[in-house]
Amino acid sequence: MKVILASDHGGVNLRQEVADMLAQLNIDFEDIGCDCEGSVDYPDYAFPAAERVADGEFDKGIFICGTGIGMSISANKVKGIRAALVHDLFTAKATRQHNDSNVLCMGERVIGPGLAREIAETWVTTEYEGGRHATRVGKIAEYENK
């Protein structure tokens, strides 16, 4: 599995926590930043990272901003992306099992580092169930391809 990490200035610290967790699990990842304290625009990081997931260069992406909302909205504009804004363990698991989400979005101003690590670990290690859910995910892809 290959994961791409991205954040704006509001998610720098949480992104580092997630990077440390991925390294501990021996999951291959690339961190594209940002590595700044000044304000930057989340679409400038979400769009290129989401495109790399959609193109198949990465299996999954984890995007972080202050709330996770901006990254989620931006990522979902990229064809083939199913980004989920997650701030608890139940939805981290459910969005992988039922929605086959390929981008996880979280907010550094919403959750702490311990929970973020647990959410990210749950999300990257949970498999998609397929079955009845495949029809639903297929409908999303079909609509997206209109």
Phi, psi and omega per residue, in radians:
M1 nan 2.409 3.072
K2 -2.121 2.303 -3.088
V3 -2.145 2.434 3.024
I4 -1.896 2.342 3.117
L5 -1.896 2.439 3.076
A6 -2.601 2.600 3.042
S7 -2.696 2.846 2.910
D8 -1.686 -2.953 -3.112
H9 -1.065 -0.476 -3.120
G10 -1.364 -0.098 -3.092
G11 -2.189 0.208 -3.048
V12 -1.033 -0.817 -3.071
N13 -1.197 -0.744 3.132
L14 -1.181 -0.624 3.096
R15 -1.065 -0.663 3.113
Q16 -1.161 -0.676 3.067
E17 -1.047 -0.781 3.139
V18 -1.158 -0.702 3.098
A19 -1.055 -0.751 3.110
D20 -1.078 -0.721 3.127
M21 -1.125 -0.770 3.123
L22 -1.088 -0.704 3.107
A23 -1.097 -0.715 3.119
Q24 -1.119 -0.553 3.126
L25 -1.531 0.042 -3.098
N26 1.009 0.663 3.077
I27 -1.660 2.249 -3.137
D28 -1.204 2.244 3.139
F29 -2.582 2.779 3.012
E30 -2.183 2.312 3.133
D31 -1.839 1.968 -3.100
I32 -1.704 0.150 3.058
G33 1.598 -3.023 0.490
C34 -1.658 2.742 3.123
D35 -2.093 0.932 -3.081
C36 -2.380 2.802 3.086
E37 -1.729 -0.377 3.140
G38 -1.373 2.769 -3.114
S39 -1.100 2.320 3.025
V40 -2.289 2.965 -3.102
D41 -1.715 2.123 -3.083
Y42 -0.979 -0.615 3.120
P43 -1.067 -0.497 -3.141
D44 -1.132 -0.343 3.094
Y45 -1.840 -0.663 -3.103
A46 -1.174 -0.799 -3.080
F47 -1.058 -0.946 -3.113
P48 -1.134 -0.611 3.120
A49 -1.184 -0.760 3.133
A50 -1.121 -0.669 3.103
E51 -1.073 -0.632 3.139
R52 -1.235 -0.521 3.024
V53 -1.263 -0.832 -3.123
A54 -1.062 -0.593 3.134
D55 -1.363 -0.129 3.105
G56 1.555 0.040 3.094
E57 -1.158 -0.579 3.082
F58 -2.194 2.568 3.106
D59 -1.336 -0.633 -3.055
K60 -2.572 2.804 3.054
G61 -2.306 2.586 3.034
I62 -2.195 2.048 -3.044
F63 -2.090 2.382 -3.057
I64 -2.352 2.334 2.979
C65 -2.397 -2.876 -3.095
G66 -1.052 -0.814 -3.138
T67 -1.933 -0.349 -3.025
G68 1.567 -0.245 -3.062
I69 -1.205 -0.865 -3.119
G70 -1.051 -0.759 3.112
M71 -1.107 -0.718 -3.126
S72 -1.129 -0.841 3.130
I73 -1.060 -0.806 -3.123
S74 -1.096 -0.860 -3.110
A75 -1.033 -0.695 -3.106
N76 -1.232 -0.123 3.043
K77 -1.405 -0.254 -3.119
V78 -1.536 2.175 -3.127
K79 -0.988 2.264 3.113
G80 1.666 -0.066 -3.138
I81 -1.709 2.368 3.018
R82 -2.150 1.471 -3.105
A83 -1.542 2.382 3.137
A84 -2.120 2.255 3.041
L85 -1.496 2.054 -2.992
V86 -2.277 2.331 3.075
H87 -2.359 0.342 3.070
D88 -2.683 2.831 -3.065
L89 -1.220 -0.636 -3.117
F90 -1.046 -0.858 -3.115
T91 -1.275 -0.458 3.049
A92 -1.052 -0.772 3.135
K93 -1.262 -0.789 -3.070
A94 -1.120 -0.673 -3.102
T95 -1.212 -0.443 3.027
R96 -1.394 -0.823 -3.083
Q97 -1.124 -0.767 -2.971
H98 -1.771 -0.544 -3.030
N99 -1.924 -0.118 -3.081
D100 0.865 0.773 -3.135
S101 -1.060 2.463 3.136
N102 -1.995 -0.038 3.018
V103 -2.367 2.264 3.056
L104 -1.805 2.271 3.086
C105 -2.082 2.391 3.122
M106 -2.420 2.815 3.135
G107 -2.027 2.135 -3.132
E108 -1.140 -0.507 3.137
R109 -1.478 -0.026 -3.077
V110 -1.861 -0.692 -3.094
I111 -2.244 2.783 3.124
G112 -1.541 3.005 -3.065
P113 -1.126 -0.663 -3.132
G114 -1.111 -0.819 3.127
L115 -1.154 -0.694 3.123
A116 -1.041 -0.727 3.108
R117 -1.109 -0.756 3.123
E118 -1.110 -0.756 3.125
I119 -1.069 -0.859 -3.110
A120 -1.092 -0.725 3.122
E121 -1.132 -0.784 3.103
T122 -1.031 -0.784 -3.085
W123 -1.137 -0.801 -3.094
V124 -1.280 -0.377 -3.094
T125 -1.750 -0.079 3.138
T126 -1.586 2.302 -3.123
E127 -1.572 2.638 3.034
Y128 -1.249 2.336 -3.102
E129 -1.420 -0.451 -3.086
G130 1.149 -2.362 3.115
G131 1.003 -2.295 -3.100
R132 -1.071 -0.417 -3.136
H133 -1.286 -0.455 -3.119
A134 -1.100 -0.616 3.104
T135 -1.092 -0.752 -3.117
R136 -1.179 -0.805 3.118
V137 -1.116 -0.637 3.089
G138 -1.103 -0.648 3.102
K139 -1.131 -0.626 3.086
I140 -1.119 -0.832 -3.140
A141 -1.092 -0.708 3.135
E142 -1.086 -0.792 3.114
Y143 -1.102 -0.732 -3.131
E144 -1.093 -0.499 -3.087
N145 -1.613 0.119 3.119
K146 -1.128 nan nan
